[in-house]
Amino acid sequence: MLRSISNTASPAAPRSRICVSSKHLFTNNYNYNYNYNYNYYSTMASTATLSNLYAKPETVQRLYRFYSSFEPAQKLSIKDINQQTVEAKYAVRGKIPIIADGLLEIIKKNPVDHGLPFSKIINANIGNPQQLDQKPLTWYRQVMSILQYPNLLDMNVDFPQDVQKRAKTILDNIGSLGAYSHSQGSPFIRQSIANFITERDNGTLPANANNIFLTSGASTAVSYLLQILSKDQQSGFLIPIPQYPLYTASIALNDAKPIGYYLDESNQWATNHEEIRQLITQNKSQGVNIKALVVINPGNPTGAVLARDEMKALIDICAEHGIVLIADEVYQENVFDGKKFISFKRVLGELLEKDYNLYKNVQLASLHSTSKGVSGECGQRGGYMELVGFSDDVKDVIFKLASINLCSPVSGQAMVELMINPPRKGDESYDLYKQETGEIFDDLKERANYLYEAFTGMEDIAVDKPEGAMYIFPRLDFDPTKYHKLFSRARNSNLLIDDVYCIELLENTGICCVPGNGFGQKPDTFHLRTTFLPPGKEWIEHWSDFHKAFVKKYKDV
C-alpha cells in the first residue's frame, strides 16, 4: 500500500497531500547485457538501459512510505519450467549463429573501426534465400499486392491480366487475407493443392482436398504429427542421422525417444533398410513403441536424393510394422544434375496398384513448403501436409490441433496456391516467371558446383556432390595422430573438432555455418553444414584461404 505523508520540514508548514506521477518512483538503472560466452568466445553484443523511460526529478522528497504484508516471491528459475523445453536444441539457430549476431552488432555500431577481420556476416547457416539476396518472384509479389490491397484492381495498375485474374479468383474464394480461414485451410486452396499433387504424380493415387492441411510452414505439420504420435515416453521415432534438428527438438518437446538410423556416407548418403529393421527389433524388445519413420528427401543436410528402390524398401518397412511414414519433401524443386524427384506418395500409389491388400494400411504424411525451391518465401510461412491412409478419428485429432491454433497465416496459404499453381504456357506472366525461376535455379546450381569444387581442393576435407536441396555437408578428416594441437585445443575448450573449426571460421572470415554435431553424425567423425545460397564467390575464396591457414596452424609438421 502506498500512503502519502505530511511535509514535516518546518513545524509551521501546513499539512498537505502531494500527488506525484508514478514515474518518480522509479530511479534504478536496469542494464541488459547480452554476453555470449561459450568458454571459447565472449563478446558484448548490445547494452540497453531502461532508466531513460522514467523522468528522474532533480530533487526527490520522501513522498511515500511503503507498507507490505508480504515478502516478494522469487522469479522463475530454469528449474521451474518445462524441462523438455530446456533440453530441446536447434543447432541451426544455436550457439554459433548467436555469436554471429553479436559480431554483427559490433559491425553495426562501428562500421569503419570495428576491429574485426571482415566487414559482414555471411549467413551460410540457414536456408533463408531472401535474406541472402535472392529476389522474390514477380508473379508472387504482384498477386500478393492485390490480395493485400484489393483496391488495386480498381486503379488500372500495370499488372498482367493473368495476375489480376488470379488475385480476383483467390479473393472471391477466400475473402480478405485479414480474416481467419477454415482451420484446415481454405477449401479452394486445398483443392488447388490436390490438383497439383495429382498432376505431379501422373494421376497415381489422386489427392483428396479433405486430406490436406495448410500449415504455418512445414514445421507446424511436424509439430502436429509428433504431438499426436507421442503417446508416452516409450514412443519412438526413427530419424535419419544426420537429420534436420527440428525433429530431435520436437521429439524432446514431446518427451519421446529419438532413434537415429545412420545414412551411408560412403554411398551418397543412402538409407540402409536392414539397419532400420534391426533398430525396430532392438527397440521393440526394450519396450519402445516405434510410431514413425522420418525421411527427408531431398536430404537436409546431406543434399542427397533417394532412389526409387530405397523408397520402396522404406514403405515395405512401414507396411510390415504399422509405422507412420513422415516424408519431408520441402526440397522437391531443388534437384540437380539429371536427378529426378519422385514423391513417396507416387511410389506408394504404384505399390497399391500391384498389391493393394499388402499396402492398404500404410499411413503416409507428406510435407511441402513455400520456404524452399525457387520460391524462397520463408517469412510468408506457407506450407501444407497431405495425409494418406489415416483414419478419420486420427485426422479429427489433427484438425483439433489446427483449430486450437485457429488457422495458418492466410497470406501463407495464398502463397502456397501461387507456388503450386504458377502461370502456364500462354499466360501473360509465363515468360517472365520461367525466366526468373530459371535464373534462380541455374544460379543455385552454379554456386553449389563452385562450393563443391572448392571443398574438393581443400586438404583433409571429404565431400559428396550435392544432388539436391540447398546444402553441402563436408567431412573434416582431421586425423588425431596428425592434428595433436587441434585435438588438444578441443579438449581444453570442452568442444568438438567441428565446433572449433566453425568458430574459427566465423571469427576469421565472418562465415557462419553449423557444426555437424548439431545434426548428428557417426562417432569420431566431424562435419559441417553450409548452404550455397550466399551470392558471389568471394566468400568461398575466403573460406579456402582460411582452411589453408587452419591446416597450417594445427597440423603437425
N, C-alpha and C positions, 0 to 999 in steps of 0.2 A: 504494500500500500504506500502511496506517496502522500505526504502531508506537508502543507506549507507551514512555515514558522514565521514568527514576527521578527522584524528587524530590531535587534537589541543593541545596535551600535551606540545609541545615545538614549539615556533614560527618558529624555524629553520627547523622543521621537514618537509620533503617533503609531499605533498598531496598523499594519497594512497587510493585505494579502496580495502577493505578486504572482502573476502567471508568466511562465516562460515557455517558449517553444521547446518541444522535446529534443530538438537538435542540440540544445545547450547541455543536455545531459550526457552527450557522447563526446568524449575528448580523447579516447585512446586511439593510437595508430594501429592499424591492422596490416601487416605486411605478408603478402602471399608469395612465397618463393618456390618456384618450381625447380628443384635441384635434381637433375638426373645423374645418379651415381650408381653404377653397377660394378663397383670395385675396380673398374678399369677406365672409367671415364667420368668426369664431373664437369658440368657446365651450368651456369646460371642462365636459363632461357629467358626469364622475364621476372620483373619485380613490380608489383602493383600496390598502391596504397588506397585505402578507402577513407582515410581521415578527411580528405577534402570534400567528402559528401556532407560533412557536418560543419556548420559555421562554429568557430571557436571564439567566444567573446574575449575582448581584451581583459576584462576583469570578471571574475566569476565569484558571486556571493553564494554562500550556502543557503540555497532557497528551499531545499527539500531534505528531509530525513527519510531514510529507507527503513521500513519495518517489514519483516517477513517471518512467517510461521514455518518456513521450510528451508532446508539446505538445497542448493542447486544439484540436480542429478548429473551424473557423468554422461558425456556424449557416447554414442555408439562406438565400439571398437571393432576392429576387423574380426574379432572372435564372436561378435554378437550377430553377425549377418549370415545369410545362407552360405555355407561353406562350399557348395557346388559352384556358386558364382565366383568364389575366391580361387578355386582350383582351376577353373576354365582358363585356357590360354589361347591366344590368337596371334601367332608369330608375325603375320603379315603386317599388323599394326603394333608390333611388340617393342622390345627394348631398343633395338637399333633404329627403327623409324622414330621413336621418341627422342633419341639422341639427335637424329637428323633434324627434327623440329627445333630443338634447342640451338643447333648450329644455324639454322635458317633465321631464327630470331636475332642472333648475333650479327648476321649479314645485313638484315633489315635495319638494325639500329645504327650500324656504321658501314654503309655501302662501300666506302672507299678504304677506310682504315680499320678493317675488322680483324686483321692479323691471321686470317686463315689462308691456306694454300690454294683456295678455289673461291669462285665468286657466286656459285649457285649450287643448289642441291639437285641431283638427278634422281628422281623418284622411280627407280627401277624395281622397287619392292612390291608394287601392286599393279594389277591390270586395270588402270584408270585412264583410258585413252585420251579423253578430252583435257585432263589435267596435263597431259604431255603433248598438247598442241594438235591433236587430231581434230580436224574441223567437223562440225556436225553436218549431216546431210541436209541439203537444201529442201528436199521433199519433206523430211520430218519437220523442219522448223517452219516452213510455210503453212503446212496443215495445222500444226500446233498453235501457230499465231492466231489463226482464225478460231480454233477451238477455245483459246483463252479469251479472245475478244471478238465474238461473233459479229459485231457491228462492222467489221472489216468487209463483210460480204456486201454491205450497202455503200461502200466507199469507193467502188471501182478501183480497188488495188490491183497492181500489175502482177497478179499471181496467175499461173496457168489455169485453164478451165478444169483440168482433172483435179488440181489441188482444191479448188473451190467446191467442186462436186463431192469429193471425198469428205471434206470438212462438213459440208451440209448433211451428208448421209450419216456421219457419226453423230452430229448434233441432233438430228431427227430421231436417232435411236437411243442415245444416252442422255439427252438433255444437257444441262450445264455440267462442266467439269467440277464445279464447286459443290455439287450435290453428291451425297452418298449413292453408291450403286448397290445393286444386289450383292449380298455378302460373298457370293461365289464369283462375282464379276459380272459385267454387263452380258446379258444373253446374246446380244448382237455380236459382241467381240468374241465371245466363246464359240459361237458358230463359225466366225471367220477363222479362228484358230483350228477348229475341227476340219474345215475345208483345206487349210494349209497342210495339216498333218496327213490327211488322206491323199492329197496330191503328192506330197514329198515321198510317201511310201508306196507310190504307184497303186493306190487303191487296196493295198494289203491291210486287212483288218481296219475298215473305215472307222474314223473317230466319231465319237458322240459328244456333243457340246455339254451334256449333263455330267460327263466325267472329267470336265476341265475346270480347274480352279485358277483364277487370276490372283497373283500374289505380289507382294512388295519385293521384287527381285526373286531369284530362285532361293535365296537364303531363307525366306519365310516358309517356303514349301518344305525345306529341310527341317525347319523347326517344327512344323505341324506333324510331319511324319515321325520324327524321333519322339515327340511328345506322346503320340498315341501308341507307339510301339514299345515304349519303355514301361512295361507293366510293373517291374520291380528291379531290385539291384542285380538280379540274375539274368536280366535281359541283355543279350549280347548282340553287337553289330560288327559284322565283318567289313573292314575298311582297308583300302589299298595303302601300302606303305612304299613310297612316300604318298601322302594324301594332302588334301586341302584342309587346313586347320579348322575350318568351320565345323567339320564332322566331329573331331575329338572334343572341341569346345561344347558342341551341342549335346554330345553323349555325356560329358561331365555335368552339364547343367541338369540333365535328367537322371543323374546318379545311376547310370547304366554302365555296361562294360564294353570298351573298345577292344576288338580282336583284330589285330593287324595281319594282313596277308601280304607278303613281300612280292613286289613286281620284279621281274627278272631283268636286271640292268644289262646283263650280257646278251640279252635277246631283245633289244629295243624296248625294254620295259614291258614285256609281255606278261600276261597273267599265267599262273601255274595252278590249273584247276585241281591237280592232285594234292597240292599243299592245302588248298582251301578245303577239300574233303577231309583231310587229316585234322585240320583245325576244328571242323564241325564235330567229328567223332571225339576228339580230345576234350573239347569244351562241354559237349553233352554229357560225357562221363563224369564231369565235375559239377553237374547240375546247372550249367548255363543253358538258357533257352535262346538259341540263335534266332533273332527276329528279322534281320535284314542283311542283305549283301549290297554294299555300296560300290558302284563302278563309275569312274569319271572318264568319259570318252567324248572327244579327245582329252588327253590326260593333263591334269594340273597337279604337280608342277612339271611333269616329265615331257609333255608335248608329244606323247606317243598316241597313235590311232589304232584301235583294236581291229583285228581281222575277224571276218565272219565266223570262222570256226571257233575262235576264242569266245565269241559272244554266245554261240550255240552251247558250248560247254558250260558256261555260267548259267544259262537258262535251264539246262538239264539239272544242275545242282539245285536250283531254286524249286524246280518242279518236283524233284525227288524228296526234298527235305521240308517243303512248305515254307520257304523263306521268301520274304518280300524282296524284290529286286528294285533298288533305287538307282536309276540311270541318270546321272548328272551329265546332260548333253548341252551345256550352255555354250560350248565352243564349236558347235556343229558347223558353223560357217567358216571357221578358221582351220582349213585343211590344205596342206601344201604338197607339191612335188608328186602329182599323179595319184595321191591317196584320195579315197572317196569316203565320205561319212555315210555310215549305214546306221540307222536307228535300231535300238533294241526292239522297239515295237514291230518294226518290219520283219526282223528275224523271228520274233515270236509268232507273228502272223503266218509266216511261211511254215513254221513248225506245226501250228494249229491245222493248217491245210493238209499236212502229211499225216498227223496223228492227233486228232482233236482230243480224244479221251486222255492221252498222256499229258497234254499241256493245258487242259481246260481250267485248271485251278491255279495257274501261275498268276501272281499278283505283281504288276509292274507299275512303278511310278516314274514317269519321265519328266525331266525339268528342262526349262529353257528360259532365256533372259534377254532383255534388250541391252544389257551392260557390255556384252562381248560382240563377237562377229565383226562386221564393219560398222555396226551401229555405234557402239561405244557410249551409249547413253546411260552411264552408271547412275547418275544423280536423279534420273527420272523414276527409278525404282519400278521398272516394269518386268514382269515375269509370269510364268504360268507352270502349272503341273497338270499332267494328264494321268488319270488313274485307269488301269486296265485290270479287270478280274477281281476288283474289290467288291465285297458285299455291300448292299445298301446300308446296313447297320453301321459298318465302319465308315463309309462315306458320310453318313449323317453326323458322326462324331467330328470328322474333319470340318464339315460345314459348321458345326457348333463353334469350333475354334475360330474359324473365319468370321463368324457372326460376333464373337466376343471382340474381335478387332474391327467390327463394323464392315470394312471393306478395304481392299488395297487402294493406293492412290489412283484416282480415276484418270489423271493425266498419264500415269504409267500404263494403265490399261489401254488408253488410246495409242500410246507409243508402241505397245505390242501389236496392235492392229496394223499400224503402219509398217512395222518390221516384217510381219508375216504376209502382208498383202501389199507389196510395193507396186509401183507403176508397171504396167505391162507394155509389151511392144506395140507401138501405135499410139500410146498415150503421149500427151504433150510433154510430160515430165520425164519420159523414159530415157531419152538420150543423156540428159544431164545426170540422172540417177545412175545410169550404167557407167558414165564417165567417172563420177565421184567415187562410187563403190569400187570400181576397177583400180583407180589410183590408190585408194586406201589399201586394198588387198595387195597390190603389187609392191607398195612401199613397205608393208609389214613383211612380206616375203623377202624382199631385198635386205632389210635390216636383220631379219632372222639369219639369213645366209652369211651376212657380213660378220655378225657377232659369233656365229658358229665357227667361221674360218679363223677369227681372232683367237678363240679358245683353243682350236687345234694347234695353233702356233705357240701356245704358252707351255712352258716347261712344267712337267708333273701335273698336268690337267688332262682328264679324260672326259669326253663329251660325245653324246649322241646327237645327230642332226634332228632338229625338231620336225615332226610331221604335221603338227597342228598346234592349236591353242595360241598362247602369247608368251611362252616362257621357254627358257633353257635351264637345264638342271645339271651343270657340270660337276664332276667329282674331283675333289682335291686329293691327289695322290701323293701326299707328303709322307714318305717312309720315315718312321720314327728312328731308324738307325742312321738316317742321313740328315735329319732335321732335329737334332738334340735341343738346340736353343729354342725352337718353336714349341716343342712339346713341354719343355721346362717353363716357358712363358705361360703356356696354357694352364699347366698345373698350379703355378704360383698365383695365377689370377682366378683360379677356380672357373675356368672357361673351357669350352671345347675348341678344337682346332678351327672349325668353320666360324665360330664366334670371333676368334682372334682375327681371322682373315677379313671378315666382313667389317669389323670395327676399324681396322687399319685402312681398309679400302675407303671407308666413309671419311675417316679423318684426313686422308691424304688427297682424295680426289673429289669428295662430295657425292660420290655414287652410293646410293642406298639400296642394298639388296637384302635378302633374307637367308640366314644360315639354314643349311639343310636339316639341322636337328629340330627346327620348327615344323617340319613336315613329316618327320620320321625317316629313318634310314637304317640299314643293317649295322650291327655293332662294328665299331672300329673302321667305319667309313665316314667320310666327310664330304658334304656337298654344299652348294648354294643355289638359290633360285633367283634368276633375274628375268625381267621382262625385256623384250626387244622393242618396246613402244617408244622410248625417248627418241626424239628426232635427231638427225645428223649422225656423223660418225666420229666426231672429235672425242666424245666421251668414251667411246670404245678404245680409241687410241690411247687416251689417258689411262684406261684400265690396263692395257698391255704394258705401258711404261711402269705402272705401279707394280704389276706382277713381277716384272724383271727385278725391280728393287727389293720386293718382298723375298724372292728366292735368294738373292744375293745376301740379304740381311740374315736369313735364318738357316740356309743350307750349309752343311759342314763343308769346309774347304778340302 
